[in-house]
Amino acid sequence: MRSLLITLMLIITVVLVYAAAAEGDSGLKNGVSRSGGAMSQHIREMSP
């Protein structure tokens, strides 16, 4: 029973840390989206 509780707490902790790192205003998803937008704009501005 104790190991089950520890495992459950560890899983919850990992999920919360992931949510804090990936989501939010300064999270990884927004960073990737901004970088992709900047690269796309740069490619569009290149002359052939």
Backbone torsions as a table, in degrees:
resi	resn	phi	psi	omega
1	MET	NA	-39.2	-179.4
2	ARG	-66.3	-41.5	179.8
3	SER	-67.3	-33.2	176.9
4	LEU	-65.6	-42.1	178.2
5	LEU	-64.6	-43.2	178.6
6	ILE	-64.0	-42.6	178.5
7	THR	-62.3	-44.1	179.4
8	LEU	-63.6	-42.1	178.4
9	MET	-65.3	-37.8	177.7
10	LEU	-65.2	-43.1	178.8
11	ILE	-63.0	-43.5	179.1
12	ILE	-62.9	-40.7	178.9
13	THR	-63.3	-43.7	179.5
14	VAL	-63.4	-41.9	179.5
15	VAL	-64.3	-42.3	179.8
16	LEU	-66.8	-39.8	177.8
17	VAL	-65.9	-41.8	177.9
18	TYR	-62.0	-45.3	-179.2
19	ALA	-62.1	-39.3	179.8
20	ALA	-68.8	-35.1	-177.2
21	ALA	-81.4	-37.8	-173.1
22	ALA	-89.5	-34.0	-176.3
23	GLU	-96.8	178.5	176.5
24	GLY	95.5	177.0	-176.2
25	ASP	-68.5	-36.4	-179.0
26	SER	-108.8	24.2	-178.1
27	GLY	-78.5	174.9	-177.8
28	LEU	-64.6	-37.6	-178.5
29	LYS	-62.5	-43.2	178.0
30	ASN	-66.6	-38.9	178.8
31	GLY	-62.0	-44.1	178.9
32	VAL	-65.7	-40.0	179.5
33	SER	-64.4	-44.1	178.6
34	ARG	-64.5	-42.4	179.9
35	SER	-64.2	-41.7	178.0
36	GLY	-63.0	-39.9	177.5
37	GLY	-64.4	-41.2	179.2
38	ALA	-66.0	-41.8	178.3
39	MET	-65.3	-41.1	179.3
40	SER	-61.9	-43.5	178.8
41	GLN	-63.5	-41.4	179.3
42	HIS	-63.4	-41.9	179.8
43	ILE	-65.4	-40.9	179.2
44	ARG	-63.6	-31.7	-177.3
45	GLU	-82.4	-9.5	-179.9
46	MET	-72.5	139.3	177.6
47	SER	-94.9	140.8	-177.3
48	PRO	-71.1	NA	NA
